[in-house]
Amino acid sequence: MNVSSWSIRNPIPALMLFVLLTFAGAFSFSAMKVQNFPDIDLPTVLVTVALPGAAPAQLETEVARKIENSIATVQGLKHIYTKVQDGAVTLTVEFRLEKPVQEAVDDVRSAVSRVRADLPGDVRDPIVNKLDMAAQPVLAFTIASSRMDPEALSWFVDNDVSRRLLAVPGVGGVTRVGGVTREVRVALDPARMQALGATAAEVSRRLRQVQNESSGGRTDIGGGEQPVRTLATVQSADELAQLELALNDGRRVRLGEIATVTDTIAEQRSAALYDGKPVVGFEVSRSRGESEVSVGAGIQEALATLREQRPDLQINEAFNFVTPVQDEYDASMHLLYEGGILAVIVVWLFLRDWRATFVSAVALPLSVIPAFIGMYVLGFSINIITLLALSLVIGILVDDAIVEVENIVRHLRMGKSPYEAAMEAADEIGLAVVATTFTLIAVFLPTAFMSGVAGKFFKQFGWTASLAVFASLVVARVLTPMMAAYIMKPLVGGHRDPFWMDRYLKISAWCLKHRLVTMIAATIFFFGSIAMIPLLPTGFLPPDDNSQTQVYLELPPGTTLSQTLVVAEQARTRIAAVEHVRHVYTTIGAGKAGSDPMASSAQGETRRATLTIMLAPRAERPRKQGIENNIRQALVSLPGIRSKVGLGGSGEKYILALTGEDPQALITAARAVERDLRTIPGLGTITSTASLVRPEIAVRPNFARAADLGVTSASIGETLRIATLGDYDVSLPKLNLSQRQVPIVVRLDDRARQDMGAIERLMVPGTRGPVMLNQVATLEMASGPAIIDRYDRSRNINFEIELSGMPLGDVARAVQQLPSVKQLPAGVHVVEIGDAEVMGELFESFGLAMLTGVLCIYIVLVLLFKDVLHPLTILAALPLALGGAFVGLLIANKSFSMPSLIGLIMLMGIATKNSILLVEYAIVARRDHGMSRFDALIDACHKRARPIIMTTLAMGAGMLPIAVGWGAADPSFRSPMAIAVIGGLITSTVLSLLVVPSVFTYVDDVEQWFKRLIKRS
């Protein structure tokens, strides 16, 4: 049964259906969350193992290798990245995407527990978590107060601010950056300790045994039950100093006699500054599945209330990831409206009839709004990917309606009534409209099933585009003919061709008569466009143009916090002098804002600083990459630092990794490669993870003397650790206050920690009584690696190369040609990780999606046309679209990257759409009107050229705002896509109008030959 004719006869049910769909679509839209990118679950697991005070080389042997070997047996493993540094091992375990996330976490957890017994006894229990991409901070703030000192302000952030912000729906975590932590310090006097023969470990342990609260059972006094509690805690540092402690030899001593007890702050290991002024910072992250925009609004509201209640607080925004998301959303909505309006204007310019234009224009909102129902049901959010899909198909959505309306107008010009015209026209063009829509779905839907990380993102793209296109088919078949039948008026005056039709028909007749010349020209054009591919720069993601960037500074190992502060401040003054820089937020030894979520996270170190830079708004400055180059130039002359410029995200860096078992060969190869890398022109800074050597003090026991005096290596290690650093956090005694516990840290006073002689004179417990350390061991200065990086169970060295606007593919090719890379020593290999690896997967899965798309188009056409060969005529338009896309990208100087690949996939659907309209009419004209092949093709060109050109211009107009980059949002991701589509649209339309008829004749000849062959046999 014909849906169009039913809807024309029964207009009320059709209207009610769309009222219902519009209501449900509007409800779904309001229920969806606004995000930057969709939340994706990657089967990546993080394992963190801590052993405070242990050196990297020791941790590599005793912890990292054992855990790696156990995890290596897990099924579906792809890579293991390991970072070993002072006191901590962090493993990032990446699985193949088919592996369910929870299964990956469980498998890693059981692999770690298998080797738990083999790890050193002091190791804290390993923590196993899945990688949460949503846990990156979305906002960072700095807070200062005229009424609070740093300790009170830090506690205010930890207690009051955290409590308020965690009450905001969707906030996942609040982390303090900088500031200080309160502690009670028991600074031991080495001379008095030596006189008493007491050890630091002994004092710390005794204090813990004395200063604690414990349950002491239960009594039944007076006929009732009472719990018994031992309350042996003091309330202040002064009370603590008065405590009497029993020593091992039976003597007792008052704590205040052998140590200075102060209620003070812990040694500062991190700092935050805003425009050079010391502040306390805090970063806020969202929960998984929540909207950045609504979470950001809730946070700002909570902080506004806090400012009103506490006028002494100055809270400044230091990093904002919410505004770009809001801008992106607002701009995408504007692009949708602008694209829609432009498409409607094109329709009016062609039809010059307000009623016909209105009927076509209604298709736009009624195709987009019902698409939200499907998106909501599938659990999608409103993000860059889904909005991109909608803003790209906006020009296509009006297409089916244009084709229907244009055909109805043509029938009206024949003198028919609107009712008759709508009935006949809808019936005549029905197959072509269904065919074009299903070919588009056949193109978009395979992208939803792509493999790799890109496939996780494109699931939402493919489904959103397909849903909107399908909704446009329903509108074109149900609503458009019905509205045309009742809204449009009979047209007076015959059918007039547009001014260009005669010339076009002459050219197409010439092309048909000289079909060999036409085919040769088309073939040359196709091969010419293929030859253009090497000229195009290739990349994974184009670099963004958001108004924030970062500078990472790394100083030599052993650098103290105060030294790092001085260098970071020098860097900040240089950066602040660069044009278009507004504010600089500096964090040292802490903070994750703007870092790459995929990079294996290192523990904070006092020698690393991150400067987050706020730039002027996009409209007031040049592209960000130029400003970043100026920042690099400003930092070139800063001595003794490694620096990186740019956010940690994609599109800005190329990672070259060398891996091998022999550390010496690896370091030699790395030095040669680094020298060669610096010869490639145009690159930004090149940083290597080749571990810098740091100074350390080696304590070497004399085994014979130690055995004689009953001193063990373990007791030497424990005494030194507690004397210089304090005991492990879990073993520290605590001072109990009303709202918190303050740790009590027992260690040497600061003067003694700076004196090698004082450390040598420390007392170590032995079986015959305490012994001085220098009697059983020698102390000497030595060196060891500061950080050890491992990749797939081998040591590795990564080079992070800043692309500074250069395409990733070009840099990768230049690197592979370097002499040092071609002549690596035995046992050292180059591996691709990061964007380069993902780019390889991306091109592969896109190629597969394109092939699948072409196959699906062919199958759909065979089913609809009931013909095996003529669909090949329609597919002939595909190669003709490529040239225009490549020329467009070349002229606009855009790279051949993920967005332009999406553009090519769209082009496939659009190019076939044009040729379907031609071929379908030619087949109908021959079959139903008995025309000759030549006449049928010329008639098809005559009848279908106008709707083809209208739909092309409407689509081009719909995408123009994206290509030009109108609006406040960052156009760097969208623009290449729209440019590829518009370029391809122009060539495929012009060429399919001229070449497809010639291809049709050749395919028809082959078909006739087959028929004759079958008849003979």
N, C-alpha and C positions, 0 to 999 in steps of 0.2 A: 504494500500500500504506500502511496506517495505521501510523505509527511507534510510537504508544503501545501498540497491541495487540501488535505484534511484541515490544516491550520487556517487556511483561507476560508474554508466553509464553516469552521468552528473557532472564531477568534477569541472567545472568552476563556476557554481552558488554556490556550497558549499564553494569554496575558497573565492569567493567574499563576501559571507555572513560573513565569519570570519574576512575578512579584515575590513568590516564595523563595526562589533562588537568590534574588537580590537581598532579601531580608536575612536569609541564612548566611550569605557571603559577607554582609556587613557585620553580622554578629561574630563570625569566624575571624574577620580582620581585627576587630577590637579585642578578641581574646588572645591573639598571637603576640609573642614577645618580640621586642625590637632588639636585635643583636648586631654585632659587627660581622662575625663569621658564624656559621652554624656550630653548635657544640658537637665535636666529633669524639668518639671513643677510639683511641689508638691503643692496641695491645702493647703498651710500653710500661715496664715496671721499674720502680726505683728501689734500690736496696741501700740503706745507710748503716754503716757499722762504725761505732766510735770506741776508741781506746785512748783517752786523753793523755797527751804527752808523748805518745809513741812516734818514732820517726818514720817517714815515708818508706825507706828501704826495708825496715823491719816489717811494716804493715803489708808491703807487697808480698813478702815471702810467707808470713804467718797467717794473713787473713785473705788478701785479694785473690791469690792464685787458687787457694783451696775452694773459695766460694765460686770462682769462675769455673773451675773444673766440674763442680757439682751441677751448676746451672747449665753447662754445655750439653748435658745429657737430656735436657727437656725438649720435647717435640715441638716443632714449628718455630725454633729459634732463628732469628735473622742476624742480629749483631749484639755484642756486649761491649759497652764503652765503660771504662773504669778510670776513676780519678783518685789517686792516692795522695793525701797530703797530711800535714801534721795532725795526728790524733784522729783521723777519720778516713774511711774508704767509702766512696759513692759509686755504685754500679748502676748504669742505665741499661736495662735489658730490653731489646727491641725484638718483637715477634712478627711473623708474617701476619698480614691483615685478616686472614681467614680465622685466626685464633680468637675465640671469645675472650674478652678482657678479664672476666672473673676467673676463668680457667687459667689464664696466664699468671695472674696474681697467686692463685692457689699452688700452681706448679712450682713457681719460684720460691714461695714460702716453704714448701716441703723440701725443695732442693737445698735451701739454706739450713733448715733444721737438721738435715742429714749430716751436715759437717759441723754443726754447732759444738759438738763435744771435742772436735779437733782444734778449735780456736783457743787462743790464750784465755786463761781463767778470768782475767780482769776485763775482757771485752764486754761492753754493754750489749744487751740483747739486740740483734739486728732488727731494723725497722723495714718492713716491706710494704710499699704503697704503689698504687697505679698512678701513672702520670696524668695529672688533671690539667688540661690545657686552659680550663676556665679559672684556675687558681692564680693566674697572673694579676698583679695589682691593676685596677682600673683608675684609681685616683691616688695621689700622694699629697700630703699636706705638711706644712711646717707650723709649729706652734711655739709662741714665746709669751712670757708674762712678766710684767713689772713687779708682781707681788710674790713670785715663787722662785726659789733657787733651782738649779738644774735637777737635783734629786727629787724635790717635791713635784716639779713639772713632769719628770719622767714617770713618777708613780701616778700622777694625775692622768697621763696618757694610758698607762697600763690598766688603771682601775676605772676611772670615770668615763674617759673618752671611749675606751673599748666597749664598756658596758652599754653606753648609749648607741654606738654604731652597730653593735651586734644585734640590737633590738630592731634595727631597720630591716624590713623583709628583703631577703635576697642577698644580704651581706654575708660573705663566706669567711672572712677573717680580717683582723686588724693587727698589723705588725709594727712595733716601734723601731725607728731607725735613729741611731745616735742616742744622746741622753746618757744617763748614768744609772747604776743599780746600787741600792744601799747594801752594805755588809758590815759586820762587826769584825774588825781585823785584830788578830792577836799576833803582834810583831815580836818574835822571839829575839832575845839578846844573845848572840852566839857565845860571848865570853862567859856569861852566867850559866848558860846551858852546859858549857864545857866544864866549868867549875863543879857543877852538880852531877856531871856525867849523864845528863838526860838527853834523849833524842827527840827530834821534832815529831816523829811518828807516834812516839809514846805519849807526848803531851796531847796531840790531836785525838788519839784514841781514848785516853783517860777522860778528856773533856766531854767526849760524846757519851761515854758511859755514865758520867755524873749528870750532865745537863740533858735530861730527857723526861718525857711523860710516858708512863707505861701502865697497862691494866694489871691489877694485882689480885684477881680472883673475885670471890663472892662470899659474904657472911650472912648469917641468919639471926641477927641480934634483935631482941624485943619482938619476936614473933613475925618479923617481916624480912624481906631480902634486901641486901645492900651490896652494890658493886664496890670493889676496892680499887682505888687508883693511886699510883705513886706519882706525886707532883714534885719533881725535882728540877724545876725550871726557874731561871732568873728573868727579870723584866728589863734590865738595862745593862749597858757596858760596865758601869761602875760596880754593879752587883757581881758581874762576871769576874771582874778583877779581884774581888775579895774571896772567890772560891778557893778552897783548899783541895789540892790534888795529891793522891798517893802515888809515889814513884815505885818502880820495880824492886828497888833495893829496900823497901819498907819505910823510907823517909817520906815526909810530906812537905809540900811547898805551896805557898799562896801564888796563884797565877800572876798577880800583879808584880811579884818579885822577879820573875824571869822573863816577863814580856810587857810591852805597852799595849793596853787594850783600848781601842777607840771605836766609836760608832761612826763609821765614815762611808765612803763610796768605794765600789770595786774598781780595780784597775780598768781604765777606759780602753775598750778594744774597737769602738766604732764612733763615728762622729757625723753630724749633719750640719750643713751651712746653707743659708739662703742669701744669695748675693753677697757672700763673704761674712755674714753675721752668723755666729753659732746659734743653732736652734735645735729643738727636738722634732724629728720628723715622724710621721706614721703613714703607712701604706694600707689601702683598703682593697680587698679583692671580693669578687662576687661569687655566689654559689653557682654550681653547674645548672644550666637550664634557665637561669634568670636573665633578665634584660639589663644590659649596661645602662641604658637610658633611665629606666625606672629606679634602678639601684642608685645611680648617680644623683637623681633628683631627691631621693630619700636621704642620702648622706648630706647633701647641701642643706636640706631642711633641718636635719638634726643639728648640724653645726651652726646654722643661723640661730636656732633656739639657744644653743650653748653660748654664743656670742652675746645674746641679749642678757642672759643670766650672769655672765662673767665679763663685764666690760674691760677688765685688765688683760684679757687674752687677745693676742694678735695671731689669727690663723690665716695663713696664705696657701694658695694652691700651688704645688710644686710640679705636679705632673698630672695631665688630664687625658685619659683615653676615652672619656665619655663624649666630649664635644665632637671629635671627629666622627663618632658613630651617629650622633644626632644630626650633624651636618650632612653626612652621607645619606641618612634616611630622608631628611628634608629635601635635599637636592634630587634624590631619586624620585621622590613624589613629584617635584616640579618638572623633572625630565619626562615623567609619565604624562603630566598634563600638557607640557609644551609639545611633546611628540604627537599626542592625540590631536591637539588643536591644529598643528601643521598638516597632519594627515587629512583632517576634515577640510582644511582650506584647499588642499590639492583636489579633493573630490569636487568641491564647489566650482573651482576654476574649470574643471572639465565638463561638468553637467550643467552648470549655470542654472540650477533649479533648486530652490530652497527646500522644497518638500523632499526631493530625491536625496539631497545632502543630509537632511535630518534623519531619514530612514537609514542611511549608511552610518551616520555618526552614532546612532543609538547602539550600534553593535559594539562600540568600544567599551563603555562602562559595563554593558551586560555580558561581555566576554571576560573582563578582568575580575569583576566582583564574584561571580560563581566559582572562579578558579580558587578563591580563598577557602572555599568549603573543603575542597580536596586537600589543600595545603594543611589546613587545620586538622583534618582527620588523619593525615600522614604524620602529624606531629612536627611540622616544620615551623621555623620562626621567620620573622620578617628580617632578612639580613642582606648583605651585599649580593650574595649569590641569587636569592629569590627575586630581589628587586631588579637585579641585572637581567634575569630571564624575562621579567615583565616589561622592563623598559626596552628590551631588544625586540620582543614580539609585538609591541604596541602597533607598529606599522603593519604587521601581518594580520592583526586581528580584524582590521577594517576591510581586509582584502576580499574575503568571501562575500561580504555584504556589497562591496563595490561591484564585484563581478555580477552578482544577482541584480543589483539596482541598474547597472549599465545595460544589462540585457533586457530588463523590464522597460527601460526608457526607449531602447531600440524598437521594442514591440509596440510601445505607445505611439511612436512616430509613424508606425505603419497604419495608424488610425484606429487601433483597438481600444476598448474601454480598459480602465485600470484593472478591473477584476479579471478580464480575459487575458490581458497582457501578463499579469502576475502569474496566472495559472499556467499559461503556455511557456513563458520565459523560465519559470522555476523548473518546469518539467524538462525543458530543453537542456538547461545547463547543470542539472542536478548531479550527473555523474562526474563532470569536471570538478565541481566544488568538493564533492566527497573525496575524489582522487587526490586533489591538491592538499586537502587537510590531512588525509592519512599518510601522504608522503612526508609531510612536515613532522607528524608524530613519529613516523618511522625513522626520522633523522634525530629528533630530540631524545626519544626514549632510551636508545642504546647508551647515551652519555650517562644516564642514571645508573647504569650497571658496569661502569668502568672500574678497572682494578686500581690498586695503588692508593696513596694518600689523596691524590687528585680526585679519584673516584668517590671518596667519602664526601668531598665537597660537592661534586657534580650530581650526586643523587638528587639533591634539592633542585638544581638547575634543570635537569632533564624532566623531572616530574612537573615542575611549575610551568615550564614552557608548554609541555604536552597538554596539561589541564586547560591552560588558557586557550590554546589553539582548538582543542576539542569543544570548549564552550563557544568559541566563535563559529564553529560548524553548526552547532545546535541553533544559535541565533540566526545564522544565514539561511538555514533550511526551515525553521519554524516561525521566527518572528519577522524577518525582513520581507518575505513575500506577502505575509498577512498585512503588515503595516502599509506596504506599497499598494496593495489592493484597495485599502480603505482611505489612505491619506492622499495619494497622488491623484492629480487631475488629468483628464484626457489632454493630449498635446495637439495643438492645431498646427498644421504645416508639416511638410514631408520631412524625411530623414536627411539631414545634411552632414556630409563628411567634414572632419576637421581639415584645415588648410594644408596640412602636411601629408594627408593620406595618399593623394595622387602620386606624389614624388616617391613615397615609400613603396607603393604597389609597383611602380616602374622598376625600382631597384630590385625588389624581391623577384619580379618576373625575370629580370636579367640574370640574377643569381641562380634561378631555377633552370634557365636555358643553358647557362654555363656552369653546370653543377660541379664539374671536375675542378675548375679554377677555384670555385667557392670552397670546395673541400680541401684543396692544397693550401689555400690561404688560411683556413681554420686550423689545419694541422701545423703550419708554420707558427701560427699564433700560440698554439698549445705548447709546442716545444720551446718557443721563445720564453713563455712564462715559467716553464720548468727550469730553464737556464738562469732565471732570475733568483732562484732559491739561494744559491751560494752568496749572492750579493747582500741578502738580508741578514742583519745581525740576529743571533738566536739567544734566547734567555729563558728563564723559568717564570719569574714574575717581574714586571717592570717595577723599578724602585718607586716608592711612594713620594708624595709631596706634602706630607702633614707638617704642621707648624711646630714639631718637636724633634730634637735629635739628641744624641748622647756622645760623650767622649769618655773612653775608658783609659785610665792611666795605670801602668804597672811599674812599680819601682823595684830595685834589687832586693832579693831576700835578705831578711835581717833588718829592714828599714822599720823604724818605730812609728807610732801613730803621729807624734809631733812632727817628725821629718816629712811624713806623707802630707800632713796638713799644710806645711810650708810650700811644698811643690804644687799641691792642688790649688792653692791660693794664687801662686804665680801663673798657673795655667788659666785660672778663672779670669784674672785681670787681662790676659792676652785675648781670651775668647770674648770678653765683654766689649773689647774695643772693635771687634768685627762688626761690620754693618748688619743691621736687621736682627741682632741678638737683643732680646728684651730682658730675660732673667736667667740666672744660672743656679741650679740646686745641686749642691755637692754632697755625696754620701761616701764615707770611707768605711770599709770593713763590713758593710751591711747594705740592705736594700736590693729589691728585685725589679723595681719599676722599669719597664721598657726592655728588659732582658729577653733573650730568645728562650721560649719555654722548652724547646727541644734540646738546647745545649745542656750538657751534664753539669748540674749546679755544684759549684765549689763552695766550701765553707768560707765565710767572710775572713779576709786577711787584712791586717793593718797596712800592708804595702799596696793595696789596690784602692783606687778611687774612681767613682763614676760621677761625671758632671752631666746633669740633665739640663738641656738648653731649650728655653721657650723662644721661638722665633716670632717675628711679626706675622699678622694674618696673611694668608696666601695672596690676597688681592694687592697687598702693599709691598711685595718682595719678589725677586726672581725665583727660579726653581731652587729647591732645597740643596740639590747636589752641588750647585755653584758656591753656595754659602759654606757647605761642608769642606770644599776644596780650600776656601779662604781660611777656615779654622785650621786645616792641616798645615797650611803655610805658616800660620801664626805660631804653631807648636813645634815647627821644625827645629828651631834653635834652642828648645828647652833641653838641657843636658840630662843624661842618666835615666831616661824613662822610655818605656814602650807605650805607644798610644794607638788607639783605634777610634775612628770617628764614624758615627752612624748608629742607628738603632739596631738591635740584635736580630731583627726580623729578616724575611727573605728579600731577595732582589738586590742585596747590597754587598754580598760577600761570596767568595769562592773558596772552598776549603780543599786544600791538597794535603793528603795524609800519607806519611811514610811509615811503614810498619816492619818490624824485624825482631828477632830474638836477641841478637848481639847488641847491647847498648852502645858499645864503642863504635861499631860499624855504622849504626844508625845515626849517631851524632856527627860522624865524619860526613856521611851522605847529606845530612840536613844542612850542614854548613855550606857545602858546595851548591845545593839546590837554592838556598837562600841568596847566595851571591848571584846566581843566574837569574833568579826571579826579579832582582832589582834592575835587570837590564831591559825588562819589558816596558815599553813606554806607555804612559797614560794610566798606570795603576795608582791606587791610593797607598796607604801604608801597609806594610807586610809584617805581620807579627807571627812569631813562631812559639810553639809550646815547648820547644827544646828546653829542658829544665835548667833553670839557672842554679848554680851551686851556691848553697848558703853556708855560713860559718856555724859550727856547732862545737860543743865541748865534749870530748870523748873521755869517758871514765874507764880505765882498763884495770880490773882487779888483778892482784898478784895471788894466784890460786893457792900457792903453798902457805903464804903468810895468813891468808883469809882462813884456810882450813885449820891452821894452828890455833888461831884466835876464835874459831867457831863463828866466823862471819860468812853469811851467804850472799851471793850476787843479788838475790831477790830483795834482801833487807837493805842492801846498798841502794838499789833502784828506788825502793819505797821511801827510804829516808830522804834521798835527793829530791824526789818528786814532791813530797809533802813540804820539805824545807823551802823549795824555790817557787812552787806553784800553788801549794795547798792540796788537800785530799780531793778524791773524786766527789762530785756534787752529791751523790747519793749517800756518801759516808760522812758528810759534814754535819757537825752539831748545829742546831737551829735556835734562834731567839724567837719565841712565840709572842707575837703582838695580836691585837684584836682582829685585824683584817688580813694579816700576812705573816709569813715566817721570814726572818732575816738570817741568811747563812752566817756562821761564825767560821772564819778562815784562819787557820794557824799556819804561819810560815815565817821565814826569816824577815827581819826588817829590810827596807829597800837598800840601805847602805851596804849591808852584808851581801846582798845579791849582786852588787857591782864589784865585789872584791873576791878574786879567785882564792886568795889565802884563807878568807873566812869560810869558804865552801870546803876547802881542803881540811879545815879543822873541825868539821861537823862530826858529831858523835854517831856511831853506827852500832846497833845492838849486836853483841856476840854472846857465846855461851858462858864466857868467863867475865862478863860485864861489858859496858860500852867501850868502844875502841874508836880512836880518831880515824877519819876517812883516809888521810894520807899515810897511815901505817899499813893499810891493806890494798891501796889502789893508787894509780897515778892519774892525774888530770892533764889533758893537753888539748890545744886548739886543733880542730879537724874540720872537714867539710863533707857535705852530702847533698843529694838532690832535694830541692824545695818541694817539687810536685812531680809525681810520676803518672804519665798518661798511658793507658793500655787500650788496645782495640782488638777485639776477637782473640783475647788471651795472649797477645804479643805486645811488647812495648811499642808505642807509636809517638810520632811527632807530627803535629798539625801545623800547617801554615794557613793563617786566615788572611786572605788577600782582599783588600777593599776594591770593589769594582769601580767606584767613583764614576758611575754612569756608563761604564763600558759593558757590552753584552756578555753574559756568562759564557755562552758557547764559544765566542771568539777568544776569551781569556783561556778557557779550558784547552782549546786547540794550540794556542801559543805555548802554554805550559808543557804540553806533551812533546813539543819540538825542542825543548831545552836540552843541551848536551848532557848536563848532569842527570836529567831525568831518564835519558836514553841509556846512560852508562852507570846504572846503580850498582853498588857492590853486591856480591852474592849474599842472599838471605834478606836483602832489603827490597820491599815491594811498594809500589804506589797503589793506593786504593781511593776510590771516589766516595766521599761521604757528603752529607748535607744536600744542598740544592742541586749539585751536579748529578748525584745519584737519582734524586727525585725527578730531575729533568729527563733523564734517560727513560725512567718508568713512564713519565707523562707522555712523551712522544710515542712510545710503544702502545700505551693503552688508547691514546687518541686515534692512532692509525687503525687499531682494531675496531674502535667505535665507528670510524668513518666507513670501513669496509662493511661492518654490520649494517650501518645505515643504508649504504648503496644496495646491499642485498635485500634489506627490508623494503626499500622503495620499489625495487624490481618485482618482488613477490606481490606487493600491494597492487602494482599496476597490472601485472599479469591477471590477478584475480578480478580486477575491476574491468579491464578491457577484453578479458577472455582471449588474449592473443599473446604469443610468446615472443614475437619479434618486435612489434611496434613499441613496447616499453623501452627497447634499446635506443630508439629514435629520441625518446624523451630524455634518457640518460646522457645523450650526446651533449646536452647543455652543460653538464657538470664540468668537464675540462675547460670549457670556455669561460667559466666564472673565475678560475684561479688567477689568470693573468691580471685582471683588474684588481683583485685583492692584493697581489704582490706589488703592483705599481703603486697602489694607494699607500701601502706600508712604506715603500721606498721614498715616495714624495714626502710623506709626513715624518720620515725618519723614525719609525717605530720598529721595535724588534719583533721577530717571529717567536712569540712566547705563548704562554697559556691563554691570555685573552684573545690573541689573533687566531689561535686554533679553534676557539669557540666560534669566532666569526666565520671561519671556513666551514664548520659543521652547519651553521645556520644557512650559509650560502647554498649548500647542497640542496636543502629543502626548497629554498626560494627559487633557485635556478630551474629545478624540475617543474615548479609550479607554472612558470611561464610556458614551458614547452608542452605541458599537459593541455593547457587551454588551446594551443594551436593544433596539436595532433588529434585531440578528441573531436574537434569540430571538423577537421579534414576527413576523419573516418566516418562521422555522421553524414557529412555532405555527400560522400561517395555512396554510402549504403542507402540512405533514405531519399536523397534527391537525385540519384542516378547521374551525378556529375562525373566528368573525366578527372583523372588524377590531377592534372595541371590546374583545371578550373577549381577543383575542390580545395587545393592548396592556396590558390590566390584568394578564393572566397574566405578561407580560414584566416588568412593574413588580414583581409579586409574587415572581417567581423570581430576578430580577436585582438588586433593591434592596439585598439583604444583601451580596452580593459587591462591589457598587459602593461602598457605605458602608465596608465593611471595607478595600478597597484604598485609598480616599481617606484614611481615618484612619491606615492603615499608612504611606502616603506622607507625610502631614502629620507623623506621629510621627517618621519617619525624618529629616525636615528640621528638626524643632523645635530640636535642639541648635545647628544652624547659625544659625537665625533669632535665637535668644536670645543667641548668642555665648558659649556655654560654652567652657571650656578656656583655655589660656594664649595661644593664637595671636591675631593681630590679626583681629577679625571684620569690619572695615570693608568688605572686598571681597565676602565671602561673604554677609553678613547681608541686604543688599537683595534678593539673588537669591532666597533662601529665603522672605523675607517676601512677595515678589511671587507665588511659587508657592503658598504656603499660602493667601494671600488669594484668589487665583484658584481654587484647589481648592475652597474652601468654597462660593463662589457657583456655580461651574460644576457642582458635584455636586448642590447643592440644586435649581438651576434646570434642569439637564438631566433630573433625575428627574421634573420637572413639565412642562417646556416641550417636550422632545424628542417625547413621544407626540403632542402637538398638532401639531407640525411634520410628524410622520410622516403624520398624516391629510391635511394639505394636499398634501404631496408625492404621496401615494397618489391623491388626487383628480385631480391633474394627470396622473399616469401612466394612470389609467383613461380620462381624457378623450382622451389621445393614442391609446390602444388603440382606443377607439371611432372616432376620426377615421381611423385606418389601416384599420379594418374597412370603414368606409363607402367609402373611396377604393378 
